[in-house]
């Protein structure tokens, strides 16, 4: 069995930072929204609430966009591009990656709190 190390955690944190904040055709809010939705599908409350808070801050809408996505992507006011990206993210999540977030976050949560 492979052990999860601080190096693994820092690698994941650096990757997440690059994906969420690095150069992209998507805004930071859009990327946080995708992360929030996938975390919701993974049933990882810590990540879902963290990404939801960030997305809500970017959108400045007190969580309305995130809640619309959770309730029904099709009836949300999102662009068709964002709806398609969220659908793709959902398919990838359902294709066998479910549970990855919640299994790894348990170990990384403590580090995140220590780093703060």
N, CA, C and O of each residue as an XYZ file, in Angstrom:
464
protein
N       0.842     -1.183      0.000
C       0.000      0.000      0.000
C       0.884      1.241      0.000
O       1.830      1.332      0.782
N       0.588      2.167     -0.847
C       1.351      3.407     -0.953
C       0.890      4.387      0.118
O      -0.311      4.560      0.329
N       1.834      5.025      0.790
C       1.502      5.974      1.845
C       1.390      7.385      1.279
O       2.138      7.774      0.382
N       0.449      8.133      1.818
C       0.250      9.524      1.433
C       1.225     10.370      2.232
O       1.247     10.292      3.461
N       2.030     11.176      1.557
C       3.056     11.960      2.231
C       2.782     13.446      2.092
O       1.902     13.860      1.337
N       3.536     14.236      2.821
C       3.415     15.686      2.705
C       3.779     16.131      1.293
O       3.223     17.107      0.789
N       4.701     15.430      0.655
C       5.076     15.747     -0.724
C       3.891     15.543     -1.653
O       3.648     16.369     -2.533
N       3.144     14.446     -1.469
C       1.935     14.209     -2.272
C       0.942     15.342     -2.080
O       0.364     15.845     -3.044
N       0.749     15.740     -0.831
C      -0.221     16.788     -0.522
C       0.188     18.111     -1.153
O      -0.644     18.801     -1.742
N       1.456     18.469     -1.035
C       1.930     19.721     -1.632
C       1.827     19.686     -3.148
O       1.539     20.709     -3.770
N       2.057     18.527     -3.750
C       1.913     18.384     -5.200
C       0.462     18.628     -5.610
O       0.199     19.338     -6.581
N      -0.465     18.046     -4.880
C      -1.893     18.238     -5.171
C      -2.281     19.701     -4.969
O      -3.020     20.257     -5.782
N      -1.800     20.326     -3.912
C      -2.112     21.737     -3.653
C      -1.566     22.630     -4.761
O      -2.249     23.553     -5.205
N      -0.343     22.366     -5.211
C       0.242     23.153     -6.302
C      -0.533     22.959     -7.602
O      -0.757     23.915     -8.346
N      -0.940     21.726     -7.872
C      -1.731     21.445     -9.068
C      -3.070     22.174     -8.989
O      -3.494     22.804     -9.958
N      -3.725     22.088     -7.852
C      -5.010     22.769     -7.675
C      -4.851     24.270     -7.855
O      -5.685     24.914     -8.492
N      -3.788     24.828     -7.300
C      -3.538     26.268     -7.432
C      -3.377     26.649     -8.907
O      -3.938     27.650     -9.355
N      -2.628     25.868     -9.647
C      -2.413     26.150    -11.069
C      -3.715     26.021    -11.864
O      -4.014     26.861    -12.712
N      -4.486     24.966    -11.585
C      -5.746     24.755    -12.303
C      -6.746     25.862    -12.000
O      -7.419     26.360    -12.902
N      -6.844     26.246    -10.735
C      -7.864     27.209    -10.335
C      -7.454     28.660    -10.545
O      -8.315     29.519    -10.737
N      -6.157     28.949    -10.511
C      -5.723     30.344    -10.552
C      -4.767     30.669    -11.694
O      -4.481     31.840    -11.945
N      -4.273     29.652    -12.384
C      -3.333     29.889    -13.476
C      -4.041     30.411    -14.719
O      -5.264     30.553    -14.735
N      -3.259     30.695    -15.764
C      -3.837     31.198    -17.023
C      -4.860     30.211    -17.589
O      -4.626     29.003    -17.613
N      -5.987     30.741    -18.041
C      -7.055     29.891    -18.568
C      -8.064     30.743    -19.320
O      -8.245     31.918    -19.001
N      -8.726     30.160    -20.321
C      -9.824     30.884    -20.972
C     -11.055     30.986    -20.060
O     -11.963     31.773    -20.329
N     -11.083     30.190    -18.985
C     -12.187     30.256    -18.020
C     -11.821     31.211    -16.898
O     -10.658     31.307    -16.508
N     -12.800     31.903    -16.393
C     -12.556     32.791    -15.248
C     -12.306     31.952    -13.995
O     -12.629     30.764    -13.960
N     -11.737     32.569    -12.981
C     -11.529     31.863    -11.713
C     -12.865     31.411    -11.137
O     -12.955     30.323    -10.567
N     -13.898     32.225    -11.278
C     -15.223     31.856    -10.791
C     -15.773     30.627    -11.487
O     -16.356     29.750    -10.848
N     -15.588     30.564    -12.797
C     -16.055     29.391    -13.550
C     -15.309     28.132    -13.127
O     -15.911     27.067    -12.986
N     -14.004     28.251    -12.926
C     -13.221     27.082    -12.511
C     -13.609     26.636    -11.103
O     -13.697     25.440    -10.828
N     -13.844     27.611    -10.205
C     -14.280     27.261     -8.848
C     -15.666     26.618     -8.879
O     -15.951     25.719     -8.088
N     -16.521     27.070     -9.783
C     -17.851     26.487     -9.920
C     -17.755     25.019    -10.344
O     -18.460     24.169     -9.801
N     -16.898     24.725    -11.300
C     -16.699     23.334    -11.728
C     -16.161     22.510    -10.565
O     -16.629     21.396    -10.327
N     -15.188     23.043     -9.844
C     -14.619     22.324     -8.697
C     -15.673     22.099     -7.617
O     -15.715     21.037     -6.997
N     -16.516     23.092     -7.395
C     -17.593     22.963     -6.409
C     -18.557     21.854     -6.811
O     -18.950     21.034     -5.981
N     -18.933     21.832     -8.076
C     -19.888     20.836     -8.563
C     -19.309     19.420     -8.469
O     -19.989     18.502     -8.010
N     -18.071     19.245     -8.897
C     -17.448     17.919     -8.823
C     -17.289     17.490     -7.371
O     -17.503     16.322     -7.046
N     -16.918     18.412     -6.498
C     -16.802     18.080     -5.077
C     -18.155     17.684     -4.503
O     -18.237     16.780     -3.672
N     -19.213     18.354     -4.941
C     -20.571     17.984     -4.533
C     -20.888     16.556     -4.980
O     -21.408     15.755     -4.203
N     -20.570     16.248     -6.238
C     -20.816     14.895     -6.761
C     -19.978     13.857     -6.019
O     -20.412     12.718     -5.848
N     -18.781     14.243     -5.578
C     -17.906     13.346     -4.817
C     -18.338     13.221     -3.357
O     -17.774     12.429     -2.602
N     -19.328     13.997     -2.968
C     -19.825     14.014     -1.587
C     -18.727     14.397     -0.598
O     -18.655     13.857      0.506
N     -17.879     15.330     -1.004
C     -16.821     15.835     -0.132
C     -17.232     17.230      0.336
O     -17.011     18.222     -0.360
N     -17.832     17.291      1.521
C     -18.355     18.561      2.029
C     -17.274     19.627      2.151
O     -17.498     20.780      1.783
N     -16.107     19.255      2.665
C     -15.035     20.228      2.850
C     -14.702     20.927      1.533
O     -14.694     22.156      1.462
N     -14.426     20.138      0.487
C     -14.072     20.719     -0.808
C     -15.250     21.448     -1.442
O     -15.084     22.526     -2.013
N     -16.432     20.863     -1.341
C     -17.615     21.497     -1.928
C     -17.850     22.878     -1.316
O     -18.048     23.854     -2.039
N     -17.828     22.958      0.001
C     -18.070     24.253      0.652
C     -16.946     25.243      0.385
O     -17.197     26.439      0.231
N     -15.713     24.760      0.329
C     -14.582     25.649      0.048
C     -14.685     26.236     -1.360
O     -14.565     27.447     -1.544
N     -14.907     25.373     -2.344
C     -15.017     25.846     -3.723
C     -16.291     26.659     -3.939
O     -16.296     27.608     -4.724
N     -17.361     26.299     -3.254
C     -18.608     27.067     -3.363
C     -18.417     28.478     -2.841
O     -18.885     29.443     -3.446
N     -17.728     28.595     -1.716
C     -17.474     29.924     -1.139
C     -16.628     30.762     -2.091
O     -16.895     31.948     -2.287
N     -15.607     30.142     -2.682
C     -14.756     30.875     -3.622
C     -15.548     31.289     -4.865
O     -15.446     32.430     -5.317
N     -16.334     30.364     -5.415
C     -17.140     30.687     -6.599
C     -18.125     31.810     -6.284
O     -18.294     32.735     -7.078
N     -18.762     31.726     -5.142
C     -19.740     32.746     -4.749
C     -19.089     34.105     -4.619
O     -19.675     35.124     -4.985
N     -17.869     34.116     -4.094
C     -17.137     35.380     -3.963
C     -16.810     35.952     -5.338
O     -16.945     37.154     -5.563
N     -16.381     35.093     -6.253
C     -16.063     35.553     -7.612
C     -17.305     36.076     -8.322
O     -17.254     37.110     -8.988
N     -18.424     35.362     -8.180
C     -19.657     35.765     -8.859
C     -20.381     36.887     -8.132
O     -21.177     37.608     -8.733
N     -20.107     37.036     -6.836
C     -20.754     38.092     -6.050
C     -22.256     37.915     -5.938
O     -23.000     38.895     -5.923
N     -22.711     36.660     -5.860
C     -24.162     36.422     -5.873
C     -24.672     35.633     -4.663
O     -25.772     35.082     -4.693
N     -23.869     35.583     -3.610
C     -24.262     34.916     -2.361
C     -24.651     33.446     -2.565
O     -25.539     32.935     -1.882
N     -23.994     32.784     -3.489
C     -24.195     31.354     -3.680
C     -25.305     30.961     -4.643
O     -25.577     29.772     -4.810
N     -25.948     31.926     -5.276
C     -27.078     31.594     -6.155
C     -26.657     30.752     -7.365
O     -27.361     29.817     -7.745
N     -25.524     31.080     -7.964
C     -25.072     30.324     -9.138
C     -24.756     28.887     -8.760
O     -25.152     27.952     -9.456
N     -24.041     28.714     -7.657
C     -23.701     27.357     -7.201
C     -24.973     26.569     -6.927
O     -25.079     25.412     -7.335
N     -25.933     27.170     -6.250
C     -27.173     26.462     -5.924
C     -27.959     26.105     -7.184
O     -28.559     25.032     -7.255
N     -27.960     26.994     -8.177
C     -28.639     26.692     -9.443
C     -28.013     25.482    -10.133
O     -28.723     24.657    -10.709
N     -26.694     25.376    -10.074
C     -26.009     24.240    -10.685
C     -26.374     22.954     -9.959
O     -26.637     21.933    -10.595
N     -26.391     22.998     -8.638
C     -26.728     21.817     -7.843
C     -28.184     21.410     -8.107
O     -28.488     20.226     -8.250
N     -29.069     22.396     -8.169
C     -30.499     22.121     -8.364
C     -30.801     21.579     -9.762
O     -31.479     20.562     -9.904
N     -30.291     22.268    -10.801
C     -30.590     21.856    -12.172
C     -29.755     22.696    -13.137
O     -30.054     23.863    -13.388
N     -28.722     22.086    -13.661
C     -27.832     22.798    -14.590
C     -28.622     23.374    -15.762
O     -28.388     24.511    -16.173
N     -29.555     22.592    -16.298
C     -30.274     23.018    -17.504
C     -31.090     24.285    -17.309
O     -31.232     25.066    -18.250
N     -31.627     24.512    -16.129
C     -32.455     25.700    -15.916
C     -31.653     26.879    -15.362
O     -32.219     27.934    -15.073
N     -30.335     26.703    -15.212
C     -29.512     27.803    -14.694
C     -29.311     28.868    -15.769
O     -29.569     28.631    -16.949
N     -28.851     30.032    -15.347
C     -28.596     31.137    -16.279
C     -27.178     31.086    -16.856
O     -26.711     32.070    -17.430
N     -26.505     29.975    -16.713
C     -25.146     29.839    -17.219
C     -25.126     29.784    -18.738
O     -26.120     29.440    -19.378
N     -23.980     30.130    -19.300
C     -23.819     30.010    -20.752
C     -23.891     28.540    -21.147
O     -23.665     27.654    -20.323
N     -24.201     28.295    -22.388
C     -24.257     26.915    -22.868
C     -22.887     26.251    -22.735
O     -22.799     25.055    -22.455
N     -21.819     27.029    -22.936
C     -20.462     26.495    -22.775
C     -20.250     25.972    -21.358
O     -19.722     24.874    -21.182
N     -20.653     26.741    -20.343
C     -20.472     26.308    -18.953
C     -21.342     25.099    -18.642
O     -20.907     24.188    -17.937
N     -22.552     25.081    -19.155
C     -23.428     23.920    -18.938
C     -22.778     22.661    -19.506
O     -22.802     21.604    -18.876
N     -22.196     22.779    -20.702
C     -21.541     21.623    -21.326
C     -20.307     21.191    -20.525
O     -20.065     19.997    -20.347
N     -19.532     22.166    -20.046
C     -18.353     21.829    -19.242
C     -18.746     21.125    -17.943
O     -18.071     20.189    -17.515
N     -19.816     21.564    -17.328
C     -20.287     20.915    -16.107
C     -20.794     19.503    -16.397
O     -20.586     18.594    -15.593
N     -21.446     19.316    -17.521
C     -21.909     17.976    -17.902
C     -20.719     17.048    -18.145
O     -20.732     15.889    -17.730
N     -19.698     17.565    -18.817
C     -18.486     16.773    -19.054
C     -17.824     16.423    -17.723
O     -17.418     15.280    -17.514
N     -17.715     17.396    -16.830
C     -17.115     17.144    -15.511
C     -17.891     16.061    -14.768
O     -17.298     15.212    -14.103
N     -19.204     16.093    -14.880
C     -20.038     15.088    -14.231
C     -19.774     13.695    -14.813
O     -19.686     12.716    -14.072
N     -19.649     13.610    -16.134
C     -19.385     12.319    -16.776
C     -18.018     11.773    -16.373
O     -17.873     10.575    -16.131
N     -17.026     12.642    -16.302
C     -15.690     12.204    -15.884
C     -15.749     11.708    -14.446
O     -15.171     10.671    -14.119
N     -16.441     12.442    -13.593
C     -16.560     12.061    -12.178
C     -17.238     10.699    -12.052
O     -16.821      9.862    -11.252
N     -18.273     10.487    -12.837
C     -19.030      9.235    -12.751
C     -18.302      8.062    -13.404
O     -18.678      6.910    -13.193
N     -17.273      8.340    -14.187
C     -16.584      7.275    -14.922
C     -15.579      6.505    -14.068
O     -14.762      5.755    -14.603
N     -15.627      6.678    -12.773
C     -14.752      5.888    -11.927
C     -13.884      6.692    -10.998
O     -13.093      6.125    -10.245
N     -14.013      7.992    -11.035
C     -13.195      8.823    -10.178
C     -13.909      9.199     -8.884
O     -13.327      9.883     -8.041
N     -15.143      8.772     -8.711
C     -15.919      9.093     -7.518
C     -15.192      8.585     -6.276
O     -14.679      7.466     -6.255
N     -15.157      9.401     -5.274
C     -14.549      9.017     -4.009
C     -13.103      9.441     -3.877
O     -12.575      9.457     -2.765
N     -12.433      9.789     -4.983
C     -11.031     10.191     -4.906
C     -10.873     11.372     -3.973
O     -10.026     11.359     -3.080
N     -11.678     12.378     -4.177
C     -11.570     13.595     -3.381
C     -11.774     13.295     -1.898
O     -10.945     13.680     -1.072
N     -12.844     12.628     -1.558
C     -13.142     12.430     -0.143
C     -12.109     11.544      0.546
O     -11.877     11.707      1.744
N     -11.491     10.626     -0.159
C     -10.478      9.770      0.460
C      -9.195     10.549      0.722
O      -8.559     10.355      1.757
N      -8.807     11.423     -0.195
C      -7.555     12.147     -0.063
C      -7.693     13.407      0.798
O      -6.736     13.826      1.449
N      -8.872     14.002      0.798
C      -9.054     15.242      1.553
C      -8.929     15.035      3.050
O      -8.505     15.935      3.775
N      -9.293     13.867      3.508
C      -9.186     13.584      4.939
C      -7.757     13.816      5.391
O      -7.523     14.380      6.460
N      -6.802     13.384      4.583
C      -5.402     13.552      4.936
C      -4.922     14.973      4.669
O      -4.090     15.486      5.417
N      -5.424     15.615      3.628
C      -4.920     16.929      3.296
C      -5.571     18.039      4.123
O      -4.990     19.117      4.254
N      -6.758     17.806      4.684
C      -7.426     18.848      5.478
C      -6.544     19.312      6.633
O      -6.415     20.512      6.875
N      -5.941     18.367      7.343
C      -5.114     18.725      8.477
C      -3.936     19.591      8.044
O      -3.585     20.550      8.731
N      -3.331     19.262      6.921
C      -2.217     20.046      6.416
C      -2.682     21.450      6.055
O      -2.001     22.431      6.354
N      -3.828     21.543      5.419
C      -4.354     22.850      5.044
C      -4.537     23.719      6.271
O      -4.198     24.902      6.251
N      -5.068     23.148      7.335
C      -5.267     23.931      8.544
C      -3.943     24.309      9.178
O      -3.823     25.393      9.749
N      -2.949     23.444      9.092
C      -1.633     23.734      9.660
C      -0.963     24.851      8.867
O      -0.287     25.703      9.445
N      -1.147     24.854      7.533
C      -0.494     25.853      6.703
C      -1.105     27.242      6.862
O      -0.453     28.238      6.551
N      -2.312     27.321      7.328
C      -2.992     28.619      7.451
C      -2.407     29.468      8.547
O      -2.869     30.586      8.776
